[in-house]
Amino acid sequence: MSDLSAIVTTDPDIAKLISQEEQRQLHSIRLIASENYASAAVMQATGTVLTNKYSEGYAGKRYYEGQEYIDQVETLAIERAKALFGAEHANVQPYSGSPANQAVYLALCEPGDTIMGMSLPFGGHLTHGWKVNFSGIQYKSVQYELHPETHRIDLDQVRELAKEHRPRLIWTGASAYPRTWDFEAFAGIAAEIDAVLVADIAHFSGLVAGGVHPHPFPHASIVTTTTHKTLRGPRGGMILSKEEYARDLDRAIFPGLQGGPHNHTTAAIAVALKEASQDDFKDYARRIVANAAALAAALMERGFSLVTGGTDNHLILFDATAKGLSGKEGSTAMQLAGIEANSNAIPFDPRKPFDPSGIRLGTASVTSRGMNEEHMGQVAAWIDEAFAAHEDPGKLDSIRKQINEFCSGFPCPGIPT
Ligand SMILES: *Cc1c(COP(=O)(O)O)cnc(C)c1O
């Protein structure tokens, strides 16, 4: 258990909720594709005196005194980010993935400019031009979808839309696409219309860092990412880019969008980047992909219908209705059995967003706690059992007890035993 003694004294209500959440994370099989377990070192960095310090500006050019240590922290984070991702420039100040993307717009576009990204119900992110997001409100957004039969990216459609609408920037990367991205092909399309290619690798930056996903550089000019998904750092964001965009991107983050950087987060990002540069991180990234492939195969063997028939990365999307439940009914049954996932739209989904047809799974969290390919058959069996028992609370509870027991064999990084 984590040491919450000071919180217990000051605020027992919050202390109790934190420790309940900790137990929940310990005892369930967490398959939410955007989540993970940050290491003890990352967690410790976030809870330090660095949270007390204001540092508007950039190293060597701050608006407040007393930056002799903060400047070194941020510079280390930047140098590590550049080295890990082979980037000419890095900004580690974005408060999270969405503000990182917002800064890209602010740096490159005027309100009303045309931009292009993958449509949200097909797997794209809100910030890639979805209609209710600032990106769809302030810019003229063109959205590409997926091929109607293969449910993979249709480069002909992307090229056609690009030539017709001539967007200023093109987003690649998504939140629910189980296949790799052909950044080179996108760069070719962007070059034809003189657009800037941006890769949002929020979900799979850990796989890129670990060498098991195609690299966005040199094809993309700008790369954005969260730091808390497969990269396994604190909640935060980064922008990596070619030198040519460095000044505009830095100015877009500060003073364009943000005030003082979250220095405690910057330190935790630096720690996570150091961890990600070690050999065992490569092994972790390789095991994430192997676990996703094993889980996909085991689910298909049990009659689950996977979008694109499998996965290349950490993520699986399946059609729950092929097993007789809606996405929400399926994810609720799984939750009651101790397996966490989220319902998700599938390509060309006929159902409504709040109760779509699909369920999205990811293997980063289970990999971080040491589960391997040999365990994925059992996880698939439990998902199948939870589906079958969706109207049987007693049976779901008995699965939950087995899963609690199973999970106790896998310690969670960042949670003291
Ligand atoms: C998660 C995600 C983001 C946004 O991250 P937040 O930290 O939640 O703001 C941006 N882009 C993609 C593709 C994502 O999956």
The ligand as an ORCA input file, in Angstrom:
! r2SCAN-3c Opt
* xyz 0 1
  C      -5.245     10.224    -25.526
  C      -5.081     10.947    -26.812
  C      -4.878     12.325    -26.857
  C      -5.142     13.278    -25.709
  O      -4.621     13.086    -24.558
  P      -5.140     13.772    -23.202
  O      -3.931     13.659    -22.387
  O      -6.285     12.911    -22.773
  O      -5.548     15.164    -23.497
  C      -4.569     12.915    -28.063
  N      -4.498     12.187    -29.169
  C      -4.734     10.856    -29.188
  C      -4.642     10.123    -30.482
  C      -5.048     10.198    -28.006
  O      -5.312      8.895    -28.046
*
